[in-house]
């Protein structure tokens, strides 16, 4: 690989993908239930809540970085309302979330919200970030196109470079599955990440961080904060907005995320306990898969391209996973005792399906403190394809590639029916 393309690393990429299970090194996972003194193990939910704060602080310091506070001023502006959306099955709203500071700085982003028409009372809502624009998630031709740069997946871009156009309308319709969500009696909401922090190392000065940090300190490509933290912050602001919607049950918000946004959903749920359920869809390295396995995408490869997603301290663990004071099951465990689901795809070896499953199993020891049944997650063999395994904390793997499909959504909706 040409070293000239190194954007953020202080050294070139050293490794390659490992897709050979026999080359996975031996490792020992730290336990999230080990106290800092290592003299005793956490044995109760009360003790865990104290431990949880320490782990949250550790992940913030060493991986995801500083999380900004709420803005001084938060306003919600209704941009449009369509009473007969999706063949008259839904009410559609576009809502601008305006974040402002007392010094005059302002940043806004738009929430796309679908509400089922045939359900009385407040409804739970699936909330997730999208990477291609709200218009790409729906076939409806009157949803506004984002004016911020997005990644052009058709040309295999690495970073967001240009604004989308009409040609991308509805390209993620199946991915977001709004019609089925509405038919099952749930609301659905999404925000485009580009309006929070467009997916590029050059985005810091135009991102939500400009509300809190002087422009001169946002130059460069490595900081004590990153894109995932910004996106997670945006999810919390979206939840603030949903709390103001009279037809939404804001205590039953189900957070979803795929790939990089699966990492984001896990961090948002860890930081903001208002989310009732979190779904990590093929979030891989830096998300749900164990770093110590050195399988598929590694920290070294991830940070070669994507250092700006994380804080600069995370650089210490490139080709140095054994020095991590945690592994990704710590991140999963921070969702306890809320409903957590991790999903993989058989062909998505980059995300390490087995590593995602083993992290889910390891996080189960925290769920046991809350009397959750984790017996189905035994860690001995991979679960059968297409079948949900577990209860309050669960996992599934399906045939296919790196994507969200109708098969995944069927499992997510069934879990929401059961627990939410």
Secondary structure by P-SEA (a helix, b strand, c coil): cccccccccccccccccccccccccbbbbbbcccccccccccccaaaaaaaaaaaaaaaaacccccccccccbbbbbbcccccccccccbbbbbbbbbbbcccccccbbbbbbbbbcccccbbbbbbbcccccccccccccccccccbbbbcccccccccccccccccccccccccaaaaaaaabbbbbbbbccccccccccccccccccccccccccccccccccaaaaaaaaaaaaaaaaaacccccccbbbbbbcaaaaaaaaaaaaacccccbbbbccccccccccccccccccaaaaaaccccccccccccccccccccccccccccccccccbbbbbbbcccccccaaaaaaaaaaaaaaaaaacccccccccccccccccccccccccccccccccccaaaaaaaaaaaaacc
